[in-house]
Amino acid sequence: MNSPWQLPLGIGPRDDATFANFYPGSNVAALAALKAQAAGAAEPLVYVWGGAETGRSHLLQAVCHEADDHGLRILYLPLKELGHFPPLMLEDLERLDLLAIDDVDYVVGRKRWEEGLFHCFNRMRDASRRLVIAANAAPRQLDIKLPDLASRLGWGATFHLQPLDDEQRTEALKLRAQQRGMELPDEVARYIMHRGPRRLPALFAELERLDTASLSAHRRLTIPFVKQALDW
């Protein structure tokens, strides 16, 4: 894409943020809408919001991976990492098929960014392109100074992402293990959930450690092996 602004190295969807390893819990409707977006269908704008560990960033990156697999031109913009730059990155994006803007709450209240987003949305809409947006709050709850931008954010389908309960977190851990080719028995999964860190990203990191340890030792995942490998 011919743009006067280039993304810094390392900015882009994580390889492991896919639909296949996302456990939806109560967020089935949001997942279905985003899968449709990735296929170039459904609403022109999908807005997802929720608190920490509701998977909003994972889902936006998964949309990008899936859309890329469909041959669509995509871009993932995590404003938590990019919001300290001027909004030059929003220029000419109507050449894309799908634009995923993450952490939009990080730039609301800033005049240049709000105006840049407003004009970007208009150009994308006029070109019949698709937008996926994530934030930590619903559009009407964001402290947006530009009324037209607040109106644009409310145009599409909005989904409030719900956090996983403990049973769902266990299922998410088992799904992530399955995606890594690991056999994680129910009792071992429950043990990890009981003894391990509460945050899902930290749990997934421990699972990665277990995967490496079990391959190195040629051992199945059992509670004694988990205790030994993770020094619990």
Secondary structure, 3 states (H helix, E strand, C coil): CCCCCCCCCCCCCCCCCCCCCCCCCCCHHHHHHHHHHHCCCCCCEEEEECCCCCCHHHHHHHHHHHHHHCCCCEEEEEHHHHCCCCHHHHCCHHHCCEEEEECHHHCCCCHHHHHHHHHHHHHHHHCCCEEEEEECCCHHHCCCCCHHHHHHHCCCEEEECCCCCHHHHHHHHHHHHHHCCCCCCHHHHHHHHHHCCCCHHHHHHHHHHHHHHHHHHCCCCCHHHHHHHHCC
